[in-house]
Amino acid sequence: MITSTRVHNFCAGPCTLPVPVLEEVRDEFLDFDGTGMSIIEASHRAAAYDAVHMEALADFRSLAAIPDDFTVLFIGGGASLQFAQVPMNLLAEGQTAGYLNTGAWGRKALGDAMKVASVYEAWSGADGSFMRMPTTDEIEVRSDARYLHVTTNETIGGIRLPELPAADIPLVSDMSSDFLSRGIDWDVHDLVYGGAQKNLGPAGLAIVVVRRDRLSTHGRNLASYLDYATHDANDSMANTPPMFAIYVMGKVLRWMKAEGGLGEFERRAAERASLVYGAIDGSDGWYTSPVDEASRSHMNIVFRLPDEDLEKRFVAEAGDAGMVNLKGHRSVGGIRASVYNAMPVASVEVLVDFMGSFRAANG
């Protein structure tokens, strides 16, 4: 039961979580499964945690329909660590890879990869202020490129790749802000990764799904934690994993399965986005979306009002009405409504109604 103090949380990350999951965590926090302690007080080698961990691995594989020739890794540190760890593990000496510079996160992935490997910018949206994704024919795919790195959804800019590029080399996708909100074509990927804190659980955890035959092909003398093979050989428990994040994510994954699986959440994502974009497009230009229509995100919906004073008033009055974290990122301004997997459609309807009433009062 949602209490009267629960707000409509449109935060870009960490995300809103399913209320049934939060209630389970609350009820188990002092005594998990009769152990007399919280799961986060238990040893990660204990049977109680081992069951939680292995079920989460299995449920992630099941939900994402991951083929057997991929391994699923739970790695601490979030997706930002993967900006360097991916090229360390996939590129041997003398190999290169292309990176799409599609916004804040694509640019950071490229910048960190450049520090550890020979990579290049395969396309940049900077000239267009990162308001769209590229078409396949705009991407430079060099003949010696080992993979093409893409960011499927840019959280700050509010754009997404509607379809993956039809490249002749394997893809590596950062899916941090739309993980398990859309289907994944495993045939075209060598690796998919993302932080958990947008769609799947608390911060502090990255999920990496990588082809098994890509493990240990880099020829580098990596520190053990930085080598994917270490995590694969130990079921992601070579060291103490981020237990609480995995425990909560496991509950979210179980909730997603019970709610209908990945196809249902892809449908819900489209429905939520359609409601907000409908309010924007139906406002006769009073609300405007700065991004290219074909690249509109289903997770992070950015829009502007006629002036910044109105935007400040919008955020303040929305907050008074129980809608929080709607202020756009400081680098771009405006309004941003993040509508991840656990966001109820009813919360989006509350926002859309508010958009109509605010426009009527101030337009």
C-alpha angles and dihedrals in degrees: 000000000000110000124225090251095061113109131206098258114203094172117153090221146022087041137223110266131212111275093226089057093050090049091052091050090049093050094048099040098099097032120023115196094333095304093123092235141069117272088243090059092054126092114263085229092058120110092240094059094038089060092050092048098047093045090053091051091049095046093049090051091048097047094047093042091231115187120236093251090070126074124213116223130190108206128177122233102057128250095308091073088055092062086077101023094059097059091040089059102035104039123068122198110296095018124116139196136200123238129199111224097209100151143307097333098038088050092050092048090052093046095051093043089055089059094060106026146018105270134149140209107258094185137352130206093193095108089058094044090251093287096139145027122244128258116237094254091058094059120095107224108183119210092239096047113124096200143350116236117212134178103217094200128019106213097199100041096041097230132126139186103255088197131012117255115264094235125165091227131065119277129231111200129197100206097170096134100036102032111149092000092098137024121273123221101218094183092073098042136086092179141004123189142168146159117261098225099084104054109354116043146302125341124268101066135091124192115212121189112189137168109261092225090060092062117107094004096114098083090215126136094235128179105257096249091053093054114088089209089067092057093043093052092051102040088249092301102101085119132012103297125214090277101181093049091049092045093053093042089053089058091048091051091050090049091051092052091050091049093057108282134255097324091057092050091049088054092049091049091055091047095051093047092047091055094054096040088048090057090048096047093043095055096084091243097310090114113038133189111214095201128091109269094232090055099047113142121236090204107041115035113192125190143159136224125215093274142000095254089060089048091054090048091047092054093046096047092043088054091052087053093053100264111122139182096029097133112113121244112285091243095060107019124204125089128316124189112190110199107184130174097285095047107113116230086231090064090053089050089054089053093048091050089050091050089055095048094044091052091048091052097044108024 
